[in-house]
């Protein structure tokens, strides 16, 4: 499975794991929007530590894609410039 999808699902799952208890067990006098904002902040902090491996995989994948695109662009420019033949100086 794509590392970006795994990371996204991990973030969503972590948010749900934090949000559900907050919504169920905090007093009803507290605004639900405030509870969800707390869940976002807590899940973001936890994901920094718990999902480090997945985040690194996503970064590696993005880096590899960027390198591949740069190499492909350079190859295309060289072909269009006729650099397969000797250069005229």
N, C-alpha and C positions, 0 to 999 in steps of 0.2 A: 504494500500500500504506500502511496505517496507520503513522504514525511510531513508535508504541509497539512495534509488532511488529518494525519494522526495527531499532530500538534493542535490543530483547531478543535478536533473532537476532545482531546485532553483538556483544553481550556474550557470548553463548554461543560464537560463532565464535572470538572472541578468547581465551576460556578454553581452548577445544580446541587452538588454535594454540600456546598456552603449555604446556598440560598434557601433550600427547603427547610432546614432546621431553624434558620432565622425567621422565616415567615411563619412557621408553626409555633415556635416556642417563645418568641419575644412578645411582650405585651401588645394587645390590640390597640392600645392608645398610641403606639408608635406608627407613624405613617409607613405604608408599604413601600413607597418609593425610597424612603430613607433606608429601610431594611435591604432593598435591592442594591442601593449604592454602597452600603457596608459590605454586602456580599461580593460586589465587584472589586472593591479595594482589597478585601481579604483573599479572594481567589487569585487576584493578580500577584499579591505578595507570595502566596504559596506556590504559584506556578513558576515564579522566578527560581525557586529551589527544586521543586518536584519535577518540573518538566525541562530541566536543563539539557538532558541528553537529546530529547526530541528537538529542542530549539537549536542545538548544535547541528543536528542532522539537516534541518531546514536551511540553516546558514551555509552549510557545505554544499547542499544541492543548488542553492541560489548562486553561490560562488562559481561552481562548475558550469552552470548555465551561462553566466556572464562571460567566463573565459572562453567557452565554446563559441558564443556569439561574436566575441572580439576576434578570435582566430578566423572564423568564417568571413567576417567583414574584411579582414586584412587579406585573406586569400582572394576574395572577389575583387578588391581594389588592385591587387597585383595582376590578376588576370585581365582586368579592364585596361590597366596601364601597359600591358604587353611586357611585363617583367619576366615572362618565361624566356624571352629572347634577350641577348646581351644588351646592356644599356648603352646609349650614345652619350658620350661626355663631351 
